[in-house]
Amino acid sequence: MSLADKFHIPKPASIRNFSHGFALPQLRLLAILAIAAMIVASLAFIFAAGHPIISIWAGLIIIGWLFVAGAAKVSED
């Protein structure tokens, strides 16, 4: 047994495991909302730039990808 094994040295807060706490679901939700806001904003800019067909196709592709990803997650559980 080494000397380091005899003493409990807490990890810094930046590298602690938050999987058992409430922080991970909130951070995941915040990341999803931020990504969704960026996607909506980019589609709005494409639409405003005079390319409505491209923005509609991109929106449909994103919705289809989310459907497939959701179905894969449900079938995984």
Phi, psi and omega in degrees: 000130180276167180295327180291333179286339183281337184247141176273114179248112182292147177284152174297155184298334183287339182242013177291156179273116182260016185292336181268348183266194183263352186289322184295313178297325178292318179294322179294318178295319178296319179294318179296317179295322179294317179294319178297320179295321178293321179294315179297319179295318180293321177294324177294320178294320178296318179296317181289337180282000177098019180236067184292327181294319180295319180292324177293316178297317179296319177297318178294323177295318179294317178296319177296318178297319178296322177297314180294319179294321177293320178295322178293322180292320180293318181288337178288323182286000000 
